[in-house]
Amino acid sequence: MSVPKVTQTFDQSIGEYGQDYAVPVGTPIYSPVSGTVSTEDLGKQAWGKRAFVHAKDGLSFAVGHLSKFAVAAGQQIKAGDLLGYSGGAPSDPSSGNTTGPHVETQFFSMTAKGAQYQDPRSVFQQFADWEQRIFSGGASTTTANSASSSSILDPLAGVAGAITGATSSIQKAATRAAWFGFGLAVFVIGLFLIFAGDLEKLEDAALDQVHKVEEVAAPVAEAAA
């Protein structure tokens, strides 16, 4: 099926931690990632029945407002596997906080501060087929276990790259400093050699003057004797 209409986008300020899609009750919902399943049922609170898929790279996918689970906690599934069926009908005792049939898809990673939710739109921009796979199933061409997904979805992503870049900059600066120091040393040595050469010339000139004085003074001294 085509991607259903989006009725609410990510906005944590109003308690929207994912993206809502208007779909009829009973619509099959699939996982775009591979991982380990967990489930919860909060009744008429929050997302009611919600299924989670925890990928190996720390990313988790969740879908709330389900009417029925097709998986069990602890189960290992692959991208494209069926998770359950949409719900959200106010008459459903496990619909969660809802005013009509829909599902909410979420992406998050766990940190020391708890779950850090990601805007699904940024995820779908990076992995274009994931949104379609949630509603149509089938193996995804990109998986949550890829190195690229880790760097984009992990809120600490880019730290290692920044450290590497900083290290490279420091190395370059150190290299420039070493060459500058070498050049300065050559310059100082050159000045010393030039100055030493001038001293030698002055010494030669002084000795030459002494010899001339001696030449003039010698006859005078002999006459005086």
PEFEN-V769995 format. One record per run of one state. SS is the DSSP state (H for helix, E for strand, L for the rest). FROM is the first residue (numbers start at 1). LEN is the number of residues. Records with the same first field share a line. If there is no record, write none. Layout:
SS: FROM-LEN + FROM-LEN
//
This chain:
L: 1-5 + 9-2 + 15-1 + 17-2 + 22-6 + 31-4 + 42-7 + 55-4 + 70-6 + 78-4 + 88-14 + 112-2 + 119-1 + 127-3 + 137-10 + 154-5 + 225-1
E: 6-3 + 11-1 + 16-1 + 19-3 + 28-3 + 35-7 + 49-6 + 59-11 + 76-2 + 82-6 + 102-10 + 114-5
H: 12-3 + 120-7 + 130-7 + 147-7 + 159-66
//
